[in-house]
Amino acid sequence: MMSLRILSLAVSAGLTLMATSVQAQGQGRMADLGKREFEKSCASCHGMDARGSGVVTPWLKKSPPDLTLLSKNNGGIFPADRVYKSISGEDSPAHGSREMPVWGQVYRMSAAEYYMDHPYNDEAIVRARILSLLEYINRMQKPR
């Protein structure tokens, strides 16, 4: 039990270290994990510029929002909690439709496939990926 706890703490610490000190291959600059996550998970709908003009937008029932205006539309304050819940799926109704994938669930399944039989902290992994996205989206905000 104690070794599982230590391993869980080590994985969490490793993720934190990775998120703060991963270097781009062959270059002396930091990798932008939030940007990479956005490009991989969000850009197809929201567009590379986060303005809601992704390549799959014509096939969606509802146009994705312009993510660069979140702060402006919220009185100049980035709505981190609301965005976090939207990404994680915590704001999703129990029944009904939702076009945006529940990324918390997707990230959790991805971690399960990656770690398989090894102990890991799925909540820490999901939280790290969503927080990196939040930080990147926050940097993309248009000034008031």
C-alpha positions as CSV (number, residue, x, y, z in Angstrom):
1,M,0.0,0.0,0.0
2,M,2.8,2.4,0.9
3,S,4.8,1.6,-2.3
4,L,1.6,2.3,-4.3
5,R,1.3,5.6,-2.6
6,I,5.0,6.5,-3.2
7,L,4.6,5.4,-6.9
8,S,1.5,7.6,-7.2
9,L,3.4,10.5,-5.8
10,A,6.3,9.9,-8.0
11,V,4.1,9.8,-11.1
12,S,2.4,13.1,-10.0
13,A,5.8,14.7,-9.4
14,G,7.1,13.4,-12.7
15,L,4.1,14.9,-14.5
16,T,4.6,18.2,-12.8
17,L,8.3,18.2,-13.6
18,M,7.5,17.2,-17.2
19,A,5.0,20.0,-17.5
20,T,7.5,22.6,-16.3
21,S,10.8,21.5,-17.8
22,V,10.3,19.5,-21.0
23,Q,12.6,20.8,-23.6
24,A,11.9,20.7,-27.3
25,Q,14.0,18.0,-29.1
26,G,17.3,19.4,-30.3
27,Q,16.5,22.9,-29.2
28,G,17.2,24.9,-26.1
29,R,13.7,26.2,-25.7
30,M,10.8,24.9,-23.6
31,A,8.1,22.8,-25.3
32,D,4.7,24.4,-25.1
33,L,2.6,21.5,-23.8
34,G,-0.7,23.5,-23.8
35,K,-0.2,24.5,-27.4
36,R,0.6,20.9,-28.4
37,E,-2.5,19.7,-26.6
38,F,-4.6,22.4,-28.2
39,E,-3.4,21.5,-31.7
40,K,-4.0,17.8,-31.0
41,S,-7.3,18.0,-29.3
42,C,-9.0,21.3,-30.1
43,A,-7.8,22.9,-33.3
44,S,-9.9,20.7,-35.6
45,C,-13.1,22.4,-34.3
46,H,-11.8,25.7,-32.9
47,G,-9.1,26.3,-35.5
48,M,-5.4,26.9,-34.9
49,D,-6.2,30.5,-34.0
50,A,-8.9,29.4,-31.6
51,R,-11.6,31.6,-33.3
52,G,-14.0,28.7,-34.1
53,S,-13.0,28.1,-37.7
54,G,-11.6,24.6,-37.6
55,V,-11.6,22.2,-40.5
56,V,-14.6,20.2,-39.2
57,T,-16.7,23.3,-38.4
58,P,-18.9,23.0,-41.6
59,W,-20.1,19.6,-40.4
60,L,-21.0,20.7,-36.8
61,K,-24.6,21.5,-35.8
62,K,-23.4,24.4,-33.7
63,S,-20.3,26.6,-34.4
64,P,-17.6,26.4,-31.8
65,P,-17.1,29.6,-29.9
66,D,-14.2,32.0,-30.4
67,L,-12.0,31.0,-27.5
68,T,-9.9,34.2,-27.8
69,L,-12.9,36.2,-26.5
70,L,-13.6,34.3,-23.3
71,S,-12.1,36.9,-21.0
72,K,-13.6,39.8,-22.9
73,N,-17.1,38.2,-22.7
74,N,-16.6,37.6,-19.0
75,G,-15.8,41.2,-17.9
76,G,-12.1,40.9,-18.6
77,I,-11.6,37.9,-16.4
78,F,-10.6,34.5,-17.8
79,P,-13.4,32.1,-16.7
80,A,-11.0,29.3,-15.8
81,D,-13.4,27.2,-13.7
82,R,-16.1,27.3,-16.4
83,V,-13.6,26.4,-19.2
84,Y,-12.1,23.6,-17.0
85,K,-15.5,22.1,-16.4
86,S,-16.4,22.4,-20.1
87,I,-13.2,20.5,-21.1
88,S,-13.4,17.9,-18.4
89,G,-17.1,17.3,-19.0
90,E,-18.2,18.2,-15.5
91,D,-20.7,20.7,-17.0
92,S,-22.2,18.0,-19.3
93,P,-25.8,17.0,-18.7
94,A,-26.5,13.4,-17.7
95,H,-28.7,13.0,-20.8
96,G,-28.9,14.9,-24.0
97,S,-26.5,16.0,-26.6
98,R,-23.1,17.6,-26.4
99,E,-21.0,18.2,-29.6
100,M,-17.8,18.8,-27.8
101,P,-16.1,15.6,-26.6
102,V,-15.7,15.0,-22.9
103,W,-12.0,15.4,-22.9
104,G,-11.6,14.4,-19.2
105,Q,-13.0,10.9,-20.2
106,V,-10.9,10.8,-23.3
107,Y,-7.7,11.6,-21.4
108,R,-8.6,9.1,-18.7
109,M,-9.0,6.3,-21.3
110,S,-5.8,7.4,-23.0
111,A,-3.9,7.1,-19.7
112,A,-5.4,3.7,-19.0
113,E,-4.2,2.5,-22.4
114,Y,-0.8,3.9,-21.9
115,Y,-0.1,2.7,-18.4
116,M,-2.1,-0.5,-18.6
117,D,-1.1,-2.7,-15.7
118,H,1.1,-0.1,-14.0
119,P,-0.3,2.0,-11.1
120,Y,-0.9,5.6,-12.0
121,N,-2.9,8.6,-10.8
122,D,-5.5,9.2,-13.6
123,E,-6.9,12.3,-11.9
124,A,-3.4,13.9,-11.9
125,I,-2.9,13.1,-15.5
126,V,-6.3,14.5,-16.6
127,R,-5.8,17.6,-14.5
128,A,-2.3,18.2,-15.9
129,R,-3.5,18.0,-19.5
130,I,-6.6,20.2,-18.9
131,L,-4.5,22.8,-16.9
132,S,-2.0,23.0,-19.7
133,L,-4.8,23.7,-22.1
134,L,-6.3,26.3,-19.8
135,E,-3.0,28.1,-19.6
136,Y,-2.6,28.1,-23.4
137,I,-6.2,29.3,-24.0
138,N,-5.7,32.0,-21.4
139,R,-2.6,33.3,-23.3
140,M,-4.6,33.5,-26.5
141,Q,-7.1,36.0,-25.0
142,K,-7.6,39.3,-26.8
143,P,-7.1,42.4,-24.7
144,R,-10.2,44.2,-23.6
